[in-house]
Every structure is written in C-alpha cells, then in structure tokens.
Amino acid sequence: MARIITYAQAVNEALMLAMEQDQSVLAFGLGMNDPKRIFGTTQGLVEKFGAARVFDTPISENALTGIAVGASLNGVRPVMSHQRLDFSLLAMDQLVNNAAKWSYMFGGRRSVPITIRLVIGRGWGQGPQHSQNLQAMFAHVPGLKVVMPTTAYDAKGMLLSAIFDNNPVIYLEHRWLHNMESEVPEGDFRVPLDKAHLIGTGENLTIVALSYMTVEAIHATNFSSKKGITCDLIDLRSVNPIDWNVIFNSVKKTGRLLVLDTATETLSVSSEIVARTAMECFDFLKSAPQRVALPDHPTPTSSALAKAYYPGAVDVARVVGTLFNLSLDTSELEHSKTSLPDVPGDWFKGPF
C-alpha cells in the first residue's frame, strides 16, 4: 500500500527495513544519533536497534571509512554518513584506493558492500565548503556506484538496493529534497541502481536532469508545454552507471538534448552526457546539445549572491526557448518564486 511520505521518512524506512532484515547492517557516522538525526533520516534507529548497531563516530573521516571497509570485508554491511559530501573528501584514500578497487583486485572473490550517504546542495548560507555537488568526482572512479535519487519513492527503493548491493555505493541526497513528498509503498521494494526514469514524454526535446534539478525541470516543462514545446523528461537517478539506452532512444526521437546538473559545468556529469550523445547520436541531432549547470567558481555564502549563482526553472525555460529560436516570456515562472532566502518556490516544503 502506498502513502504520501517525505524523502527523509523514506530514507528512514529503508534503514529500518534493512536493519530488521539483516543483523549485519550497521548505521554509523557523523550525527547519526544527534538531536536532528541527519535531517530526521535516522530517527528512532538507536532506540530500536541499540548503540551496538547505530552509533556516532569521532570526526575522523578517513579512519571511520577505513573501519567500514574492514568491517565490510568481514561480513558487515555498513551504512555510513559523513553528513555533507564535503567532509567525505577527507576519506578519499579509503574510498578510491580501497573500497572501489577491492573486487577488481581480488577477481570478484571479495567485495566491499558499504553504502555511504552524503548530503549535497544548497541551503541557508552553507557556502563553498558545505554545499558542493561533486558527483562527477566519485563517478569518475571505476568500482564506485553513484546514485542521486530525486523522489521519496526512489530514496527508499534505491537505498535498499544500495545497502544489499555487494559493492560500494555513494548515495547522494540533495538537501532540498528531504522534505519533498511522494507516494511510497510500505514494506520492502527495490529500485535498480542502473536505470534512469522517464517521468514525462514529449516530441520536441529531451531533458536529462540530476537530483533536485529534476524538480526545476518539471516546472520548466509544464511551462514549455503551454508554449507548444513538449519534452521527454528523464530523471537520471544513477550517474555511475549511466542508463545510456533511455537517453539515446529519447534523443533519436526528439533530435534535441538539454542536460540539467546540480554541479559546476566543466568536466561534469552533464559534460559526459552531452559528449557521449554527440558521439553516438550525431546523425539524429537537429541542434547542438545544451546544458544548464553551476558557474565554475565556488559557491557563495551570501543569499543575494546565491540567488544569482543557482539556476532554476526560469533558466531552463530560457534555454529551451533558444533551442527553438523563441523568446519566451518567463514572467509566469518568475512570479512562482518566493522572496524568502534560499527557498525555490512557494510550493516548497522545508528547507533544512
């Protein structure tokens, strides 16, 4: 039975189910048992499963990741959290040189089944050291699976798949998604870690979006459809591996591509999608592929600067217009924004 719950509740349910099903699943890391419980996602875990399976750790990222790698080689399925992605940079040695390589180096006989939950994205002046979107950095490493669920449904289904996958998974949660709601079934269900989701269909343009930018894309495509431009909207969900079939099939139908990324432009996931599509679908393209991403400089802390730094539905709609040589009046989308700092629109519940 499906009900409407938040993304954070969906993550919490996945953790509860996994720990009920398998005694080898542990949940630990920064803030696991603090008063906010990682934006509510670990609420009730320590009370139900005890401090031996759910616990905070010292702020020593490389060490605690090494412990997780070692534990996973001895029959444990750790679910770790560094909270913000930025903090995990201190654990890159363990992630890149150990976790990602183990299965390959030992011919698949041993693996490292760890799931690492990391929070990305903007929010309340987080600035350049607490809001980075470095999914491309992790996706570049062979042996690491990297997923970015957008909906509460995917948050639960993909986290369960990640926890029971036999190789390391980087699980990226955008801060602005935690209070978003969608229908989520009760009980156990799994969403594949290698499949994109075609959430809207059209004839004129393919839009591929990552994580929170899928939300902005929905607003933009609803607007563009009123102007006679209909779009295939693909929520990528996984950035390593990428579901190329769904992208290529769509582009071969529409002839145009726009990629929306939460990260900076240069050497991004959007760059790879544009490049690969140009290589594989060149004969089907009616115009040069485009992308909307962050500018190539650190994230500003100031709310005023952040509003200009982060693209949204208005920016997406304007690029859609240029692809069809149209000057679209985006005032309708402009008016949907709120004057509150760091909130995407009046429709938004949050933020954290």
Disulfide bonds with the S-S distance in Angstrom:
none
